[in-house]
Amino acid sequence: MLKSILLILLSILPTLLIGYFVYKKDNNKEPLTALITFFSMGIISALLVITVSYFLEKLIPFLGKSTYYMSTIEFIIEVLFEVALIEELSKWLVVYFIGYKNKEFDETYDIIVYSIFTALGFATFENIQFVMEQSSLLLAVQRAIFSVPGHVAFAIFMSYYLCKAKISKLQGNKKEERNNIIKSIVIPTLAHAIFDFCLFADKDIYLIIFYSFSIVLFLLAFEKLKILYKNNASLITIKRSRQ
């Protein structure tokens, strides 16, 4: 019983810390109802991934195999499409349709909050699921250090390009808006695929690459976060400046 409580606490601790940090950084704070909505939708997006993966594995049998028995090509396909693309797309759908198109999205920092809280909902559900299944304190710690921050890093890249897309839209540049929307899906997906490929590939060299890549990923994401925070601006002002 005590171990189960500790596992759950370790699973949600990184979410609480990161969520609090992002919320405190928001000068014009989003209502708690909005944060709860995006967090909850992140959980729903995780359930969507489970459902889609189930049907994919029925349609494409090798996706249901253990990675140990997969060829390199099969493993790449699984990591890139079944894992990275489906997971990032499921979160993107929430952020785009509920956040990007929301009339309350009136400052550039807002989309960061929407994206990160969606990712935290997704990561928390995934964390509790994996940690409780394996009942492993070591796994809980590893996921707290790498997996949850990883999802947040992907969310920052997603929000960075969605923010640029929104600004392009307000400036009347539809082509640039479209390009940045595409980047908001593609770049987090590629980063996620590299992250998972190196983590799950059964070779020591890939584990070394994983740690190196994770450090670079987190530093780049934090830099993007600082840029968006420092350059936070009213979208209404940007819109008026064009008129």
Secondary structure, DSSP 8 states (H G I E B T S, - for coil): -HHHHHHHHHHHHHHHHHHHHHHHH-SS---HHHHHHHHHHHHHHHHHHHHHHHHHHHHSGGGGS-GGGS-HHHHHHIIIIIIIIHHHHHHHHHIIIIIIT-TT--BTTHHHHHHHHHHHHHHHHHHHHHHHHHT-HHHHHHIIIIIHHHHHHHHHHHHHHHHHHHHHHHTT-HHHHHHHHHHHHHHHHHHHHHHHHHHHSSSHHHHHHHHHHHHHHHHHHHHHHHHHHHT--BHHHHHHHH-
